[in-house]
């Protein structure tokens, strides 16, 4: 049995991992899918939705378990799990990035997006006047985030879940990462080959930031956890 903690990205929540969590649990694992502050059932004011708050939420979840964990981060949560590993490397068995931000020391998710000319999310993001939060349209969710999902009924059901105010501070937060701590934890990366949020080229570039134990590729858009969860679970199980 392994302890999995699953961490969602921007405009996300724990529900995105429902199918993945069910499969991993059915295989005899202990699985926790988190709602980060300001997401899902974890209500918070925009001003309190920060990268630090995200990281602390994951640290607290890990500290509740009397065992090491496999920490899985999707999208923006790649930056979250990296910083968790910087704080408590001894409690993490391995890190698994799913189409996620694998930042170099001192970089930010926003910097990755600004330097990804093929990424289509940032140009289609609607920022508030004060810049504290951002929203995305139904069209953006359907055509960019979930570009490989063809089931219209399924899309109709889940698209509204993405239509809320996402705090921007976590995107701008620079990640303090060191070779001694974060660098010591085993890392695996699962690429999404038709991703329109973080382009395959941007994913490849991030893979040069740190030593990664193994790289896998799924023919998927940015959300393989919802579009092809069974194939994602196969990889998660193979990593062990």
Number of C-alpha atoms within 10 A of each C-alpha: 11 18 22 23 20 24 28 27 21 18 20 24 22 19 17 23 23 13 17 25 24 13 17 21 17 11 12 11 15 15 21 18 20 21 22 28 22 24 23 15 12 11 13 12 9 16 12 15 22 20 25 15 16 23 21 18 17 21 18 10 13 23 13 8 11 9 12 17 21 22 26 23 26 28 23 27 29 27 29 29 30 29 26 24 25 20 17 15 20 14 20 20 19 21 22 25 25 29 30 29 29 31 26 20 15 11 17 21 22 19 14 21 21 12 10 19 14 16 21 19 19 16 10 14 13 15 17 13 8 7 11 15 18 18 19 19 16 17 12 18 20 18 16 19 22 23 19 21 18 11 9 10 8 11 15 12 9 16 17 12 17 20 16 16 19 22 24 22 19 22 19 14 18 19 20 16 20 15 12 10 16 25 17 15 23 17 21 21 24 21 26 24 18 16 27 21 25 29 24 21 15 18 22 12 14 16 19 12 12 15 14 16 12 12 14 13 15 18 14 24 28 27 23 28 22 21 21 18 18 16 15 21 19 13 14 19 11 8 14 10
